[in-house]
Every structure is written in C-alpha cells, then in structure tokens.
Amino acid sequence: MKKDQYFNLEVNLLNDDNIACMMSEMNAAEALGIYVMLLLHLRTKDAYEASCKPVLLKAMARRYDVDEVAVERVLREFDLFELDEERQMFRSSYLDRVMKSLEEKRKMDIENGKKGGRPKKVAKSAETPVSKGRKPTENQKRREEESKEEESKGSVSVVNNNRSNIETPSLVSRLADEGNHGPLQPVLPWEKLVDQLSTFQSYMELAGQHSGLGKLFVDHQKLILEIFKKHIRLYDKGAGLLFPEDVKRYFSNYIAAGSVTCRTLRETLLKELENTVDKDVNRFESVVDGRRTYLGHLIPVDAPPRPDASAVWDDVKKRWAH
C-alpha cells in the first residue's frame, strides 16, 4: 500500500460519521484519546481481539487516568467496535483492515528477500569504446565515472524511498510504536497489594520517616499493615485499590504525620502491643474467676508474673522459686 493510501485511511478514520458523532456528544479530545487507547490495546492482543469485562475496562481506565463511564460509552454507544457480549470480547474492523494491509506488505517484503521492498533495478550498460575494442578518451572516462557515481546514489535513493513507502505506518500503528505500553498488568486483590508494600523497602523507609511514628514504625511494620487493612475494610475503600500505586498513595495519606488516621493508628498500635505484652508476660499462668492461678494454686495479687512453667510460689520468701 502506498503512502497516499495510508493517508487516505487516516483521513477516513477522522472523517468517520460515528467518530464525528462521538466527538460531538462527548468531550472531543477525551473521546478521541479513549478511542485510540482502545485501538492500541487491541493492537497488542492476539488476532487483535480483547476482553471487555468490566473489571478489565475499569483497570484500563485507572491506568490511563480516564473516566470509566467515558470508556464504556466510546466502546458501546457509537458502533466503533464489534462486541461479542456472550464471550465478552471486542475488536475493531478499522484496525483489522489496517493491520491486514500492513501484514500483507510485510509478507511481500519477506518474499522479495529484503526488508526494504522491491529488488534493486539493474541498469543496462551503454556501449563504450572499451566494449568495441577501442581505448576511451578522457571525456568518456570522466562521463563513465560520473555515470557510475549517479547510479550508485540513485540506487540508494530508490531503496530508501521504497522503504519509506512500505513502512509508512497508519495512524494506529504509528501511535502503537510511539506509545505502546504493552499488555495491562493483572489486577490483584487489594489485600495482596497491601502485603506487597513491605517488599518496597525504599518506599517504606520514606513513609516511616514522614509518619512521625519513629521506632514504632520500624519495629512493627507487619502489625501496621494489618491495622491498615482493617481501616480499608471499615471504610470500604478496597474497590478503588487496583494497582500498587493506588495502595502506596492511600497508605502515604493514611500515615501522614499529624493526620487523624495516623493518630488513630498510633493509639490502636499501642493498644495492640499492650495486649500482646500482657499475654506474653502471663503466658505461664491462668485466670480463674478473675484470680491468677498456676497448676490449681492461687497467685498473690502483688506477685510478679510467673517466669516459667517450672516455677512455684514461695510463700515464705514471697518470690518464685524452683
């Protein structure tokens, strides 16, 4: 396909009635950007067909920072894409047409044996005095040398021009080469994304410095992340956390020094640690009817915690002994 034919495809794309309708009913720049984004997404998929499941469209919208409702409208309302609702897949007849032409040209290049396109033409050599058995004159020598130079330059020019014509991409393929982000990342449950925070060491160190929690943050990161999960569940924020960047942003705001959430986190953390310490200290004792006991024996109220499983209380010396 020649360069002007690719140009016509681009003109047809931008003059398409459906696209004109879309741009008149929506924000023109946003709508056209979403349309090209969807084409680029299809460009990376096998057979140029992709899933249109709601969770994937939502992930795509968040990744490219566009409105999810606008993505749905561009995909479904203007007959720009072919949707298979049963399989929840979509494709573009425009992209299929463009890529078919491009693939045919690439195939032709391979058959010609050169990526640049047509084989180089071999110019017929004119008869010279040498071919007739006579010595060439000085002028004839110079003309022959100039002719060879021009032929050499011309052959290079032909190949370069031909390569340019063959590989001039359409609007879709050019944007794909310049802005292709590759396949979308898989969407993980937000709980796993929170757990992954501990693997981002530099980020966690910086977050800890800005939290004002000091040694509490350094020593109890795992417990802090568990409390953070409870906070997400309490305020039902999990649906908006689709990528690690979302979780990092939310966590940074959550533990920002001086914030209400950071103060609540500190109080909850200290309470959790206090309960843990109490359980650890008294792990060799039992509580019966509100009284401390061990092996059926009462422990004096003012007695220190039983140090180990073999310790017995000495009533005379008022201490634990073995």
C-alpha positions in Angstrom: 0.0 0.0 0.0 1.4 3.4 -1.0 1.9 6.3 1.3 -1.1 8.3 0.0 -3.3 5.2 0.5 -2.3 5.1 4.2 -3.0 8.8 4.4 -6.5 8.2 3.0 -7.1 5.6 5.7 -6.2 8.1 8.3 -8.5 10.8 6.7 -11.3 8.2 6.5 -10.8 7.4 10.2 -11.0 11.0 11.3 -14.0 11.8 8.9 -16.0 8.7 10.0 -19.6 9.7 10.8 -19.5 7.6 14.0 -16.4 9.3 15.3 -17.9 12.7 14.4 -21.0 11.8 16.4 -18.9 10.6 19.4 -16.8 13.8 19.4 -20.0 16.0 19.2 -21.7 14.2 22.1 -18.6 13.9 24.4 -15.5 15.9 25.2 -13.9 15.6 21.8 -10.2 15.4 22.9 -11.1 12.8 25.7 -13.3 10.7 23.4 -10.7 10.6 20.6 -8.0 9.8 23.1 -10.0 6.9 24.6 -10.8 5.6 21.1 -7.1 5.5 20.2 -6.2 4.0 23.6 -8.6 1.1 22.9 -7.1 0.6 19.4 -3.6 0.5 20.9 -4.8 -2.1 23.5 -6.3 -4.3 20.7 -3.0 -3.8 18.7 -1.1 -5.8 21.4 -3.6 -8.7 21.5 -3.7 -12.0 19.6 -5.9 -11.7 16.5 -6.5 -8.1 17.5 -9.3 -9.1 19.9 -9.5 -8.3 23.7 -11.7 -8.8 26.7 -14.3 -6.1 27.6 -15.1 -7.5 31.1 -16.0 -4.6 33.4 -13.1 -5.2 35.8 -10.5 -5.0 33.0 -12.1 -1.9 31.5 -12.0 -0.3 35.0 -8.4 -1.2 35.4 -7.6 0.3 31.9 -9.4 3.5 32.8 -7.5 3.8 36.1 -4.2 3.1 34.4 -4.6 5.8 31.8 -6.4 8.2 34.2 -9.6 8.5 32.1 -13.2 8.3 33.2 -14.6 4.7 33.3 -18.0 5.8 32.1 -16.5 7.5 29.1 -14.6 4.3 28.2 -17.8 2.4 28.3 -19.6 5.0 26.1 -16.8 5.0 23.4 -16.8 1.2 23.4 -20.5 0.6 23.2 -22.5 3.6 22.0 -21.1 4.7 18.6 -20.7 1.5 16.6 -16.9 1.9 16.5 -16.2 -1.6 17.8 -17.6 -5.1 17.3 -18.7 -6.6 20.6 -19.3 -10.2 21.3 -21.4 -10.0 24.5 -21.5 -13.7 25.0 -17.7 -14.1 25.1 -17.3 -10.6 26.5 -14.7 -9.7 23.8 -14.4 -6.8 21.4 -12.4 -5.9 18.2 -12.2 -3.1 15.6 -13.0 -3.6 11.9 -10.8 -0.5 11.2 -7.8 -1.9 13.0 -8.4 -5.3 11.2 -8.3 -3.6 7.8 -5.2 -1.5 8.6 -3.3 -4.4 10.1 -4.2 -6.7 7.2 -2.7 -4.3 4.7 0.4 -3.8 6.8 0.9 -7.6 7.3 0.4 -8.2 3.5 3.2 -5.6 2.8 5.5 -7.2 5.3 4.9 -10.6 3.8 5.7 -9.1 0.3 8.9 -7.7 1.7 9.9 -11.1 3.0 9.1 -12.7 -0.3 11.3 -10.1 -2.1 14.1 -11.1 0.1 14.7 -7.6 1.5 13.0 -5.7 4.3 13.1 -2.5 2.2 10.8 -3.8 -0.5 11.3 -4.3 -4.3 14.6 -5.7 -5.7 17.0 -3.1 -7.0 16.8 -2.5 -10.7 19.8 -3.3 -12.8 20.6 -0.6 -15.3 21.7 -1.6 -18.8 25.2 -0.5 -19.6 25.7 1.5 -22.7 28.3 0.5 -25.3 31.7 2.1 -24.6 34.9 2.3 -26.6 36.3 -0.4 -24.4 33.4 -2.8 -25.3 34.2 -2.1 -29.0 37.9 -2.8 -28.6 39.0 0.9 -28.6 40.6 3.0 -25.9 38.3 5.5 -24.2 39.0 9.3 -24.4 39.5 11.4 -21.2 36.0 12.9 -21.6 34.5 9.4 -22.0 36.3 8.2 -18.9 35.0 11.1 -16.9 31.4 10.6 -18.1 31.6 6.9 -17.2 32.8 7.7 -13.7 30.1 10.3 -13.2 27.5 7.9 -14.5 28.7 5.2 -12.0 28.5 7.8 -9.2 25.0 8.8 -10.1 23.9 5.2 -10.5 25.3 4.4 -7.0 23.5 7.4 -5.5 20.3 6.7 -7.4 20.2 3.1 -6.2 20.5 4.1 -2.6 17.8 6.7 -3.1 15.4 4.2 -4.6 15.9 1.8 -1.8 15.4 4.4 0.9 12.3 5.9 -0.8 10.8 2.4 -1.3 11.4 1.5 2.4 9.7 4.7 3.4 6.7 3.9 1.3 6.4 0.3 2.5 6.9 1.1 6.2 4.9 4.3 6.5 2.5 3.4 9.3 -1.1 4.3 9.6 -2.4 6.4 12.5 -2.9 3.3 14.6 0.5 1.6 14.0 2.5 4.8 14.4 0.9 5.6 17.7 1.4 2.0 18.8 5.1 2.2 18.1 5.4 5.5 19.9 3.1 5.0 22.9 2.6 1.3 23.3 2.5 0.4 27.0 2.2 -3.3 26.5 -0.5 -5.6 27.9 -2.3 -4.5 31.0 -1.0 -5.7 34.4 -3.1 -8.3 36.1 -5.4 -6.9 38.8 -4.6 -8.4 42.2 -6.8 -8.4 45.3 -6.1 -5.3 47.3 -5.1 -7.4 50.3 -2.2 -8.8 48.4 -1.2 -5.3 47.2 -1.1 -4.2 50.8 1.1 -7.2 51.7 3.4 -6.2 48.9 4.1 -2.8 50.5 6.7 -4.5 52.8 8.7 -5.5 49.7 9.2 -1.9 48.6 11.9 -1.2 51.1 12.9 2.4 50.0 9.2 3.4 49.9 8.5 2.0 53.4 11.6 3.8 54.8 10.4 7.1 53.4 6.9 6.5 54.5 8.1 5.7 58.0 10.1 9.0 58.2 7.0 11.0 57.2 4.7 9.2 59.6 6.4 10.5 62.8 6.0 7.0 64.4 9.7 6.5 64.6 10.8 3.2 66.2 7.2 2.0 66.4 7.0 2.0 62.6 10.4 0.3 62.1 9.7 -2.5 64.7 6.0 -3.2 63.8 5.5 -2.8 60.1 3.6 -6.1 59.8 1.2 -5.1 62.5 0.7 -1.6 61.0 -0.2 -3.1 57.6 -2.8 -5.4 59.3 -4.3 -2.3 61.0 -4.3 -0.6 57.7 -6.3 -3.5 56.2 -8.9 -3.1 58.9 -9.1 0.6 58.1 -9.7 -0.2 54.4 -12.4 -2.7 55.2 -14.1 -0.4 57.7 -14.4 2.5 55.2 -15.0 0.1 52.2 -12.1 1.5 50.1 -10.9 -1.7 48.6 -12.7 -1.3 45.3 -10.6 1.7 44.4 -7.2 0.0 45.1 -6.3 -1.8 41.8 -2.6 -1.2 41.4 0.4 -0.8 43.8 0.5 2.9 43.0 -3.1 3.2 44.4 -2.2 1.5 47.6 1.0 3.5 48.1 -0.9 6.8 47.6 -3.6 5.8 50.1 -1.1 4.4 52.6 1.0 7.6 52.5 -2.0 9.7 53.2 -3.1 7.2 55.9 0.1 7.5 57.9 0.9 11.2 57.2 2.2 12.8 60.4 -0.5 14.9 62.2 -3.4 13.3 60.4 -6.4 11.9 62.2 -5.8 8.5 60.7 -2.1 8.5 61.9 -3.2 9.4 65.5 -5.8 6.6 65.4 -3.2 4.2 64.1 -0.8 5.1 66.9 -3.5 4.5 69.6 -4.6 1.2 68.0 -1.0 0.1 67.6 -0.1 0.8 71.3 -3.2 -0.9 72.5 -2.4 -4.0 70.3 1.1 -4.1 71.7 -0.1 -3.7 75.3 -2.4 -6.7 74.9 0.3 -8.7 73.3 2.8 -7.9 76.1 0.2 -8.8 78.8 -0.4 -12.2 77.1 3.3 -12.9 76.8 4.1 -11.9 80.4 1.4 -14.1 81.9 1.7 -17.0 79.5 2.7 -19.4 82.3 -0.4 -18.5 84.4 -4.2 -19.0 84.2 -7.0 -16.7 85.2 -9.9 -18.4 87.1 -12.8 -16.2 88.4 -10.6 -13.1 87.9 -7.8 -14.6 90.0 -4.4 -15.6 88.8 -3.5 -19.3 89.2 -1.0 -21.9 88.3 -1.5 -25.7 88.5 -4.6 -25.0 90.6 -2.7 -22.8 93.1 -3.7 -19.1 93.7 -1.1 -16.5 93.0 -0.9 -13.4 95.3 -2.2 -10.2 93.6 1.1 -8.4 94.1 3.3 -11.3 92.9 5.3 -10.7 89.7 4.4 -12.8 86.6 5.4 -16.5 86.8 8.7 -16.6 85.0 8.5 -20.2 83.5 6.5 -23.4 83.6 8.5 -25.0 86.4 8.4 -22.0 88.8 6.5 -22.4 92.1 5.5 -19.6 94.5 7.4 -19.5 97.8 5.0 -18.1 100.4 7.8 -17.6 103.0 10.2 -15.8 100.8 7.5 -14.2 98.7 9.1 -15.0 95.4 9.1 -17.5 92.6 11.5 -20.5 93.1 12.4 -23.8 91.6 
